[in-house]
Amino acid sequence: MKSRNYLIISLILFVALSIVFIITQNNIYYYLTIPILIYASFMRYNREKEQLTIKTTKILIFLKYEIITFTMAFLTMYLHSFFINTRMFSSELYLFIITIISVIFFLIYLILHIKRTLLIRQELRKNNSK
């Protein structure tokens, strides 16, 4: 219950920082949301881990890498906005490369999620047949 309260507080803080960023267009508020994103990823991992019915090491490893790749995809989007705001890196090539990297992380996340789901179903079938 305590972690849920922290997650609600961090969500409210994230929304407040996002609104302040939209109003002021000051990038510091945008980058202050990065720790909140990382904290939410840790909380998501713990919540998903608690909800699992079968906790084998392989399933937990897939879950951990799934959360890491999802977080990295969002962090590369933050890097994308950093390159847009920096005049030195405002070339279209850098933006295209960062977008491709973010899409690759999302595809890896999707593959890991599907593999974890299939592994859980396989373990459930194996346990039901015994």
C-alpha positions in Angstrom: 0.0 0.0 0.0 2.9 2.3 0.8 4.4 2.0 -2.7 1.0 2.7 -4.2 0.9 6.0 -2.4 4.3 6.9 -3.7 3.3 6.0 -7.2 0.2 8.2 -6.9 2.4 11.1 -5.6 4.9 10.6 -8.4 2.1 10.5 -11.0 0.7 13.8 -9.7 4.2 15.3 -9.7 4.8 14.0 -13.3 1.6 15.6 -14.5 2.3 18.9 -12.6 5.8 19.1 -14.2 4.5 18.3 -17.6 1.8 21.1 -17.3 4.4 23.5 -16.1 6.7 22.6 -19.0 3.8 23.1 -21.5 3.0 26.5 -20.0 6.6 27.9 -19.5 8.4 26.0 -22.3 11.4 25.7 -19.9 13.2 22.4 -20.6 14.3 22.0 -17.0 10.8 20.9 -16.0 10.8 18.4 -18.9 14.0 16.8 -17.8 12.9 16.7 -14.1 10.4 14.1 -15.2 13.2 11.6 -16.0 13.7 10.4 -12.4 9.9 10.0 -12.1 9.9 7.8 -15.2 12.7 5.6 -13.8 10.9 5.3 -10.4 7.7 4.3 -12.2 9.5 1.6 -14.1 10.8 0.1 -10.9 7.4 0.2 -9.4 5.9 -1.4 -12.5 8.5 -4.2 -12.3 7.6 -4.9 -8.7 3.9 -4.8 -9.4 4.2 -7.2 -12.3 6.5 -9.4 -10.3 3.9 -9.6 -7.5 1.1 -10.4 -10.0 2.9 -13.3 -11.6 1.4 -16.7 -10.8 4.5 -18.6 -11.9 7.8 -17.1 -10.9 10.6 -19.0 -12.6 13.9 -17.4 -13.1 13.5 -17.3 -16.9 10.2 -15.5 -16.6 11.6 -13.0 -14.1 14.6 -12.3 -16.4 12.2 -11.7 -19.4 10.2 -9.3 -17.2 13.3 -7.4 -16.1 14.6 -7.0 -19.6 11.1 -6.1 -20.8 10.9 -3.2 -18.3 14.4 -2.1 -19.0 13.8 -1.9 -22.8 10.5 -0.1 -22.3 12.3 2.5 -20.1 15.2 2.8 -22.5 12.7 3.5 -25.4 11.2 6.4 -23.4 14.6 7.7 -22.4 15.7 7.8 -26.0 12.6 9.9 -26.7 13.9 12.3 -24.1 17.3 12.3 -25.9 15.3 13.0 -29.1 13.9 16.2 -27.6 17.4 17.1 -26.3 18.8 16.9 -29.8 15.9 19.1 -31.1 16.6 21.8 -28.6 20.4 21.8 -29.1 21.5 23.7 -32.2 24.6 21.6 -32.7 22.6 18.4 -33.2 19.6 19.8 -35.0 20.4 17.8 -38.1 17.7 15.6 -39.5 20.1 12.6 -39.4 20.5 12.7 -35.6 16.7 12.9 -35.2 16.2 10.0 -37.6 18.8 7.9 -35.8 17.3 8.5 -32.4 13.8 7.8 -33.7 15.0 4.5 -35.2 16.7 3.5 -31.9 13.5 4.2 -29.9 11.4 2.2 -32.4 13.9 -0.7 -32.1 13.7 -0.6 -28.3 9.9 -0.7 -28.5 10.1 -3.7 -30.9 12.4 -5.5 -28.5 10.0 -4.7 -25.7 7.2 -6.2 -27.7 9.1 -9.3 -28.6 10.1 -9.8 -24.9 6.5 -9.3 -23.8 5.2 -11.9 -26.3 7.9 -14.4 -25.3 7.2 -14.0 -21.6 3.5 -14.4 -22.2 4.1 -17.6 -24.2 6.5 -18.9 -21.6 3.9 -18.3 -18.8 1.2 -20.1 -20.8 3.6 -23.0 -21.5 4.4 -23.3 -17.7 0.7 -23.2 -16.9 -0.1 -26.0 -19.3 2.8 -28.0 -17.9 1.6 -27.5 -14.4 -2.1 -28.3 -15.3 -1.1 -31.6 -17.0 0.7 -32.9 -13.9 
